[in-house]
Amino acid sequence: MSFRLSQRDKDIIAFINQFRAVDRDSLVDLFFKQLKSSINACNSVMVRLYRLDVIERTQQYSPTVYLPVDAKIKKNSQKILHFLSILDVYKQMSMYSTPKQVIVEDKPTGRKGGIEPDLFCIFKGSPFWIEIQRNQYSEQKMQAKINLYEEFFFSDEWKALQWQPEERSPIFPSVILITPVRYAVNSDHIRIIQVSSIHELMEKYKSSAKQQRDGRSRTSASSSGIKINLT
């Protein structure tokens, strides 16, 4: 390249490449919030990067949504809304603690037909696979999704995933379903948490932690009595 990019420029490009679709307001929150005229500063930087052909954009949304320069997504694709919903979950998590080891559209089995969570991350020391359900599905379809996670659990392949801690025994991530409705799904082998948002998850954890402190803790296989490390 015959032009120089600042470290912030590089960080923005890498973030867009990672999340596939990022709206202007999210970029303001994540990269420009400390500046007095944060929106103007963001607009100026993003116009420059667009003119340098290091990012793509679509103005079919307001505010503008930025895409990787080699994006294979049509600018009016519903897939953009899907990626923005993943970004929203990440931003909610970041309000409590910065997620680590983030993988967007994780494919841990490496095979078609295996589990394909929308997001993997380590949040507050605990690993999670996150499924974001923007539409309502049948109970059977959701249970089939959980069954795929159980199949992967019994395969033991997850024990060799690159993010597994070297100094401790392998951990199978909890599965978070971000959904406006509750499904009657269950598993005797993996932890399933159903919440409408990360904010609800944190509220449930605070409630569960208080019950434990009061000596009245009750556990279940669903979202109440969450026993995960969110301290």
N, C-alpha and C positions, 0 to 999 in steps of 0.2 A: 504494500500500500504506500502511496506517495503522500499520505497525510498522517498526522499524529493524532492518536486518540488518548484522552486522559484515562486515568484509572477508573473514574466514575463512568465514562463512556463504555469502557470494556465491561464493567460490572453490569450496566444496563443491558448491553447486547447479550451477555451471558444469561441474564435473568430472563429476557424475552425468549432466547433459544430454549431455555429450560422449561418455561411454562407455556410456550407456543402462542399465547395470546395474552397481552397485558394492556389494560386500559390506562389512559393518561392519568386519571386520578390516583390509581394504584402506584404509578411511578412517582407521582408527587409525594405520596405518603412514605414510600420506601426510600427515595433517593434525594428528595428536595425539601423535606419538611422543615429542616432547620433554617432555610433561607427565608428572608423577609417577603419577597415576591416569588413564592415557590411555584405557583402555576405558570407565571410568565417565564421563569427560569427553565422549567420543564419543557414548555412549548418551544423555547428557543433551542434547547439542546436536541429535542426530538426532530425538529425541522432540519437541523444541521445533519444529524445522523441519517435521516431519510434521504437528504440530497447527496450524501456520500455513498448511498446505496449499500449501507451496512445493515439496514432494517427495512421492513416493508410496513405498510399501514393500510387500514381500511377506515374510511370516514362514513361508513354505513351505520355506525354506532355513534352515540354521543355520550361521553367524550370519545375522541378517536381511540381506536384499538391498534396496537402495534404488533407485528408478526415477525418471525424470522425471515431473513432475506430469501431463503430457499424454501419457504413454507409451501407445502402442497395442499394448503387449505384454500378453498374458494372464499373470496372476501365477503360473500353473503351466506357462508355455510353455518348451519346450526352448531357445528363442531366448535365454533368460536365461543358460543355461550357455554358449552361444556367446559372448555378450558378456563373461561372466566369464573365458573363455579368452583373449579379446583383452586384457582388463585384466591378466591374469597375465603375458602377454608384455611389456606396457608396464612392469609392475613389475620384471620381470627386467632389462629394459634400464636402468631407472632405477638399478639397483644399480651400474651401470658409468658411466653418463652420462645426464643427463636428455634424452629424445628431444624434438626440436623439430618444429614444423609438423605436429603429429599430426592425422591424419584417420582416424576410425573408419569402416569400411565405405566406403572411397574408391570413387568412380565416375568416374575421370578421363576416360572417353570421353563421358560424358553420354548414352550410348545404351544401351538394353536389349540384352543379348547381348554387350556388351563386357566387358573385364576388370573385376572387382569385388573387389579385394584386401580382406582383412579389416582391414588397417591400413597406412597410409602414415606414414612419419616420416623425419626426418633424424637419424641416430644417429652420433655421433662424426664429424660432418662429411660423412657419406655418405648418400644417399637410398636408401630401401628400400621395396619393396612386400612385404607379409608375408601369406602364405596359411597359415591354421591348419587343419590336417586332423585333426579329432578322430575321424573314421571312416576306414576303409580303402577306397580306390577302385581301380578297374581301371587298368592302365597306360595303356590307350587314353584313358580319361577324363582322366587327369592330363596326358597329352601334348596332348590337345585344349585343356586349360587353358593350357599353355605356348604353344601355337600362337596363342591369342588375344593373348598378350603380344607375340609376334612381329608379328602383324598391326598392333598398336598401334605397335610400334617403327617399322615401315615407313611408317606414316601420317604421321609427323613431327608429329602433333598434340601429342605430349608435350613438344615443345620450347617450347610456349607456356604450360605449366602455371604457375600463379601462384607456386609455390615455387622455380622455376628461378632460379639466380643471375644477376644482371644483369651482373656483371663478368667472367663466364667463359662458356665454351661450354656449351650445354645438356647435361645428364647424364640418361641413361636409368637409372632405379633398378635395383639388383640385386633379384632376386626370391628371398625366403627362404621355403622350404616348411618349416613346423614340423610334423613328422610322425614318428610312432614307427616307420614303415617307410621303406625307400628305394625310390624308383621309378626305373625305367630311362627317364627322360625326358632329352631333350637339346635344345640349341639352339646354333646357330653364331653367334647374334647377341646374345643376352642372357645375363647371368650368373645362374645358378641355384645356390642354396645349399640343401642339404637337411640339416637338423639336427633333433634332438628337442626342443631348447630353446635359448634365448639363451645359457644357460650353456655349452652345448656349442659354440655358435658362437664364443664368446670363448676357450674352450680351444683350438679348432682354429686360431683366429687366432694365439694365443700360440705354438702349435707351429709354425705356418707362418712366423711372424716369426723364431723361433729358427733354423729351417732356413735362412732367407735370411741371417741374420747369420753362420751357419756356412758359407755358400757352397754349401749342398746343396739349394737350393730346387727344388721340383718343382711345376708347376702343372697344373691340370686344369679341366675345365668344370663340375665338381661342387663338393663342399664342402671337399676338401683343397686346399691351395695357394691359400687365399683371398687375393686381392689387392685389398683394400678398405681404406679409411682408418679403422682402428679404434684409432688411437693416442690 
